[in-house]
Amino acid sequence: MYLSALPSLKSCPASKAFHARKRAEGKGHKQALLALARRRLNVLWAMIRDGACYQATPAATAVA
């Protein structure tokens, strides 16, 4: 999962945002990357458990 988390920082905006949030919390790059890998594993497990396909949820937008 670590190896899949690294390239996802370049290709997935949600992964990039999660990594940036962890870095803002004071975690180092490696710790933030491991947290991202763990999150990706949790999503994969939920997909297997529920027999569902991955659905990227759109980012919530503020209503003006």
N, C-alpha and C positions, 0 to 999 in steps of 0.2 A: 504494500500500500504506500510505503514511503516513496518507492520509485514512480508510482502513478501520481502522487501528490506534487512532485517537483514540476513536471511539465504542465500540470493543470494550472499552475500559477500564471502561465503565459496565455493559455487558451480559454480559461473559464473565469468570467468576471466574478461569479459567486465565490470561487476559491480564492481569488485575489483579494476580495473584500474580507473574507474570513481571516486570511493570513495577515492583512493589514490591521484588522481589529485586535488580533492576538499580539501583534507587535506593539500596538498602541497601549495594550495592557501591561507592557514591560517585558514580555517574553522575547527571547532571542530568536533568530531565524530558525535554528534547528528545533527549538521547542514549539514554535508556531507551525512548522512544517509537520512535526509529529502529531500535533493536535489536529491538523488538517487531514492527515492520513487516518487518524482514528475516526474522525467525522465521516470520511468517505467509507470506511469499513462499516460504520453504523448504518449508513444509508444502504449499502449493499446487503447487509443482513436483513434490514426491513423489507427490501425488495424480494429477497428469497423467501422470507417468512410469509409475506402477503401474496406472493406470486404476481407481483405487479411490475410494470415497466417503469423506467425512470421518467419522471415528469419534472422538468425544470420549472420551478415556480417563478413567475415574474417578480421583479423587485417592487415592493410597495411604493407607490408614489403619493406625495403629499397633495391633498386637495386644497386648492386655493380659495 
